[in-house]
Amino acid sequence: MATSATLETSGVRFNFDLSTPSGGNQAQLNITVDDLANGQRLPFNHQACPAVHDFTRGFTRWLGTKGFRATRNDDEIVAEVRSEMTSAQLTQGFRDALDMVDQKFSNYLGPIIGSNSYSDVVYKKEDGVAWLLLNRPETYNAKRGITMDEMAESLLDAAGDSSIRVVVISGAGPNGFCTGNDQSYDPELEHSAYRGEAEVRYSQVVQQMPQPVIAAVDGFAIGSGNILAYTCDFTIATTRSRFGQTGPRVGSPANGHNVAMLAARVGQKRAREIWMLCRQYTAQQAYDMGLVNIVVEPDRLWGEVDRWIADIKNVSPVILQTQKMSFNRHDHFQDPAMTPIQEYMPDYQATEEARERRMAFIERRPIDPSKNVPYIKVPIG
């Protein structure tokens, strides 16, 4: 079985070849990418094309969830079919792989090879609205440093444009709005790729930009994805969305103001439950506790977003700006220069606990509690 997915706008073609090698071995899926401009096979490296380089990395891991044992080579993904897969599962996995390519590469607004366009987000402005799409569906739109830098740059552009009345942030594909930081990036070895280097963090821009920001959530809003959703001025969610935090479970040292501000949304008891227990909540549960504004069926999401945009455009821009500033003053009633992690454990990411929890999450295995860091000894009273 062989087919291809040609993405004319983005300038790439994905080739899929599912075959059974001679000798009676298990079926094998081979995936390559062509540069449509010259017809040549595209290497999987950052220099050739950042978007394809990053996608094939995440896509290789994602194939493992579909029953394939995948390996990413210099210019080809080789995925062996697991022996327990039925023919129906194999066919579905093949279709899902094609669909995942379309979920990402159909979003780009122009060629992605040899251009300075963003690799991880798609940003456009039209009719007074700035649209920011997190475009990493192969990771459920988990963010790496480059993603956060591109988000910050896009949002700063929108903030400085007086013609923009509202900003809408969403995630590519039906599975995730944003699932936090991509845990496959080692924060010690890949510092900038994991954490980003923007002078102003995207979350600061969301809070301080004059325009209202809508989070259009379809799928998982987990970890810093949930923070992004509750930091936005309005959150519109579909019925298949889920919300929650993961920091204490995966060794991500979330703390400080972005954690505490959730209490202003849902109250102290709920905020502590959400952050400290790492549970997940349905869209209806999130609505009931005040985490989202409205819940709609997936096919009604964009119609509902348009309705909110129309209402925002019908009121005074400067009054909305000053009201947003007023709410932010309440959010920042306690915003110290240093977070508890920065003050008491600045080297947390280098601890055995941080590595163990990150690797356990990636490898989908139980955590070894012997790696836990002891409590910080802080005087009481």
FENSULVEN-V895340 format. One record per pair of residues at least 6 apart in sequence whose ideal C-beta (glycine too) atoms are under 7 Angstrom apart, sorted by the first residue. I is the first residue (numbers start at 1). GAP is how many residues later the second one is. Records with the same first field share a line. If there is no record, write none. Layout:
I=GAP  GAP
//
This chain:
1=17  93
2=14  15
3=13
4=9  10  11  12
5=8  9  93  96  97
6=7
7=6  98  99
9=99  101
10=95  98  101  102
11=24  25  26  100  101  102
12=21  22  23  24  30  40  93  100  101
13=20  21  23
14=17  19  87
15=16  17  19
16=13  15  78  81  82
17=13
18=9  11  76
19=8  9
20=7
21=7
26=54  55  57
27=54  63
28=50  51  52  53
29=39  50  52
30=46  48
31=45  46
32=9  43  44
33=9  19
34=6  7  8
35=7  78
37=76
41=34
42=6  7  10  33
43=31  32
44=8  9  12  28  30  31
45=8
46=7
49=63  64
50=69
51=61  68
54=65
55=49  83
56=16  21
57=15
58=78  80  81
59=41  79
60=10  12  17
61=123
62=38  76
63=7  16  34
64=6
66=27  30  31
67=14  15  18  22  26
68=11  12  13  25
69=10  11  13
70=7  9
71=7
81=9
100=37  38
103=34  69  70
104=31  33  34  68
107=15  26  28  65
108=14
109=13  15
110=7
118=32
119=27
120=15  16  26  27  30
121=11  12  13  14  26  29  30  33
122=11  13
123=9  31
124=7
125=33  36  39
128=35  36  37  185
129=36  37  39  180
130=28  34  37
131=37
132=19  22  23  35  37
133=37  39
134=7  13  37  38  44
135=37
136=6  11
137=35  36  38
139=40  43
140=35  36  39  79  80
141=30  31  35  36  37  38
142=37  38  39  40
143=35  38  39  81
144=38  41  49  50
145=47  48  49  50  51  52
146=47
148=48  50  54
149=47  48  49
151=51
152=46  48  49  50  53
153=45
155=12  47  50  51  54
156=44  49
158=6  9  51  53
159=46  50  51  52
164=47
165=46  147  148  152
166=45  46  48  143  146
167=44  46
168=46  48  137
169=44  46  47  59  63
170=7  46
171=6  7  47  48
174=44  45  124
175=44  45
176=43  44
177=38  40  41  42  43  44  48  52  64
178=43  47  50
179=41  43  44  46
180=42  43  44  45  66
181=13  42  43  71
183=67  175  178  179
184=178
185=8  9
187=7  8  162
188=161  162
203=28  55
206=7  25  26
207=24  121
210=111
212=21  22  100  108  112
213=19  20
214=18  20  22  91  94
215=13  14  17  20
216=20  85  89
217=12  18  19  20  21  24
218=20  22  23  80  83
219=21  22
220=22
221=8  20  22
222=22  24
223=22  23  24  29
226=17  18  19
227=31
229=6  14
230=32  35  61
233=91
234=59  74
235=56  57  58
236=57  58  60  65  68  69  72
237=46  49  55  58
238=45  58  59  60  63
239=44  56  58  59
240=58
241=42
242=38  39  40
243=37  38  43  48
244=30  34  35  36  37
245=29  30  33
246=6  32
247=6  7
248=28  30
249=29  108
250=107  108  111
251=102  103  106  107
253=88  95
255=84  85  86
256=83  84
257=78
259=16
260=74
261=70
262=9  12  13
263=8
264=66  67
265=25  26
266=23  24  25
270=19
283=9  12
284=11
286=6
287=8
294=10
296=8
341=7
344=32  34
345=31
348=6
351=22
352=19
353=18  19  20
356=11  12  15
357=10
360=6  7
//
